[in-house]
Amino acid sequence: MKFEPVATYRLQMHPGFGFDQAAEIVPYLHDLGISHMYTSPYLQAAAGSTHGYDIVDPAHVNAELGGTQAHARLCETIRAAGLGHMIDVVPNHMAVAGRQNPWWWDLLENGPASRFAGFFDVDWHSGANRWPGKLLLPVLGNHYGRILEDGELQLSYEDGNFAIHYHEHLFPVAPSSAAEILSTAGEDDGSKESRIKTEVTRLNHDPDALDTVIEQQHYRLAFWRMADTDLGYRRFFNISDLAGIRVEDKTVFAAVHALPLAWVKKGWVQGLRIDHPDGLWDPAQYFHRLQKACPDAWIVVEKILEPKENLASDWPVAGTTGYDFMNLAGGLFVNPASEEVLTQLYADFTGIQQPFEALVHECKHLVLTTILQSEIRRLTSLFEEICERHRRHRDYSRQELRRALCQTAIHFPVYRSYVSASENRVSEEDEHHIDAAIEGAAMVRSDLDPELFLFLKDLLLLQTRGALETELAMRFQQLTGPAMAKGVEDTAFYRYHRLICLNEVGGDPGRFTVTLRQFHTACARAQKEHPLGLLASTTHDTKRSEDVRARLALLSEIPDPWADAVRRWASNNARHRSGGVPDANTEYLLYQTLVGAWPIDLERICAYMEKAVKEAKVHTSWTAPNNAYERGLADFIAAVLADRAFCTDLENFVADLIAPGRINSLAQTLIKLTAPGVPDIYQGTELWDLSLVDPDNRRPVDFALRRRQLGQLPQLDPEAIMAGMDKGLPKLWVIRQILHLRRAHPVLFGPRADYCPLYATGQKADHLVAFFRGQAVISLAPRLVMGLNNDWDDTIVALPSGKWHNVLTGDEADGGAVRLQELLRRFPVGLLMKRK
């Protein structure tokens, strides 16, 4: 690694913010103290992509972002400023956007004979009984025959090529089929072109004849609803437009990574963020191959770790993208004393008493038996074929096999296991997780033969070997991740609203808080094992921004006033409810969201709530929208926000949370910037940012404003900075000062630095999060600040001997027992550095 990272700044690239716009803010990032610009994917994506994860051609940079020349300008600008560059790499899937994806187009045109047939994870036998040797394309808005007879499918001929059109979709015509059309059109050169067009017109006006042409293709066009049950290719979660690729194949790996690796070699890129490694066939194999290809690159992975789960020790990576840290740090600000009260309030208001773990199992079952049926179907067929080869198990019905697979996936406690067939490797952690899943599944499905579960366990642990047996073990690992992501993050998190600041990616809303000791233990481990992993607080995928969560955590400190407010609001707003809409659980989510994101306009809150209820899949969903419910919810929200009495009451309630919420945010920011790891700042969040889930968190960022405010900071004293609280100056100041300190003294925070907890003494000692870095820096952050009430009373910290300088105020302190009230007199958080 050329130089150790100090901090990353994540930018969301899209056609409205491309390479040249990113280059313009490089000086600002340098002045802020950032070491690495960290960009969303920017290889060629589907036209109009707003996120870049739908890559169609990894051989080119995205033309809509400015293309090759603008990309080169950006990279040279970054290098000239002395910054590094981290890019987002997507190895798991590609978008199947018609002709835009040359690999997919060739696959559809030539079928299994395509030179790209091995690039995609396709099961050509999935429809053996109904469409043998074809690839199902579920893109039609209705049944195929109806679409065909309504004239929505059309054949075209342009520039010597035939294609089939369906609205914005385009599909190739196989060479043999094209030759047959040409043969029918005749070979008279003088009128060849016109005769072909005449034949095309005839076919388009004859559904039977056009059907004959379409049936000759290597794909079968179908109603979109078939995707969840009969799809013949692995996809990203349940998104049929994103087809899984076989990056475990060396040829595919080389093609996908050619440009990123070339940029690393050229010195344009120093860091790689690897998207969704849990979708890969063998992540460990992938990371070893990647590390060998670029041994000096800084590699972090988007790995969602469940509480108590550890990053696989055999991955040669620096660490995760920081969701684990985000939930760890966020838990510090939730008051454990209020858990029982808030749990009871939630049950009383909504009638929901189901434990979160039980809800998780219910939601995973829902997605596995609906939107992930294709994946279960493929595994069941494989399991069935395996059982036929083992006489002790050949008499199980297909339904029994499917139920055993489903229930085991439901009870899988983490995203996936990482057994490796090529290395014949099963870790103790993998064995523990598989044991837990099998045991839980067998207990719930006592109607199934226990020996079936034992056989499945042997398969998953690679104890029963064979080509099909190995394939089942590896593919099962690619199923449990989507089941967890769609069942928990995208369903259960939108159904369970006890305290929604806990409903974050990688979090466990059933775990109410994090103790100081738990936090310090985790940080010490991070410093030892992954000192260069990212530390996140907001990302492009978070459900709520760090500042929204910081404010919502305060509800745990005022459970009784919160309960009174909820009951009062529900009583006031009962007159706005119509036809039982919204239900109490949705209403409870709405009130928390309004408190966390206020002020928020009607358009933003309605868009968020519509997404939330669709993700919850109770009254409506993306695939089966209930327009009446959604209209009723939107009408309720509009009436509530037009209700002056409610809005006044809401504003008065929120007014008491704004200042302590900001203190929470400053404390969280200080912790992130000084804990073991590399802090990551999501675009715009260096000032207060009350954004919700995407697309709300991808709104344009006013960088001109941030540049101006950053330039003003050096001339201001702490009092003036605190006076600019509404503008976000204190947060910007904390980030600037600490990042400049890290840049000037990298050894104090780097891989060789140490981490030591520091505990206060006194009546309010539990309100302080404090720790040493490098024996020369001390972080001091308050927590549970409403109970603290800006009064540390007799609480003290024992500073080592010597002189200590507060980087945030300029104040000096002598070693020994020092009162917190004095140390944090001028600024809510403190960072002390020992004078030499």
DALIN-V429673 format. One record per run of one state. SS is the DSSP state (hx for helix, st for strand, lp for the rest). FROM is the first residue (numbers start at 0). LEN is the number of residues. Records with the same first field share a line. If there is no record, write none. Layout:
# DALIN-V429673
SS->FROM-LEN / FROM-LEN
This chain:
# DALIN-V429673
lp->0-6 / 11-2 / 14-2 / 17-1 / 24-1 / 32-3 / 39-3 / 45-9 / 61-1 / 65-1 / 80-3 / 89-3 / 95-2 / 100-1 / 113-3 / 120-1 / 122-12 / 140-3 / 149-3 / 158-2 / 166-2 / 172-2 / 185-3 / 204-2 / 215-3 / 230-2 / 233-1 / 236-2 / 245-4 / 266-4 / 274-2 / 279-3 / 293-4 / 301-17 / 320-2 / 331-4 / 350-5 / 368-4 / 388-9 / 410-9 / 420-4 / 425-2 / 444-5 / 460-6 / 489-2 / 494-5 / 502-13 / 529-4 / 535-8 / 544-1 / 557-1 / 576-1 / 578-2 / 581-2 / 597-4 / 616-10 / 641-2 / 674-3 / 682-9 / 692-3 / 698-4 / 713-4 / 723-1 / 727-1 / 744-1 / 748-6 / 758-2 / 761-3 / 773-3 / 782-2 / 788-7 / 806-5 / 823-6 / 834-2
st->6-5 / 13-1 / 16-1 / 35-4 / 42-3 / 54-7 / 83-6 / 92-3 / 119-1 / 121-1 / 134-6 / 152-6 / 160-6 / 168-4 / 218-5 / 232-1 / 234-2 / 238-7 / 270-4 / 297-4 / 318-2 / 419-1 / 424-1 / 533-2 / 543-1 / 577-1 / 580-1 / 677-5 / 691-1 / 754-4 / 760-1 / 767-6 / 776-6 / 795-11 / 811-8 / 829-5
hx->18-6 / 25-7 / 62-3 / 66-14 / 97-3 / 101-12 / 116-3 / 143-6 / 174-11 / 188-16 / 206-9 / 223-7 / 249-17 / 276-3 / 282-11 / 322-9 / 335-15 / 355-13 / 372-16 / 397-13 / 427-17 / 449-11 / 466-23 / 491-3 / 499-3 / 515-14 / 545-12 / 558-18 / 583-14 / 601-15 / 626-15 / 643-31 / 695-3 / 702-11 / 717-6 / 724-3 / 728-16 / 745-3 / 764-3 / 784-4 / 819-4
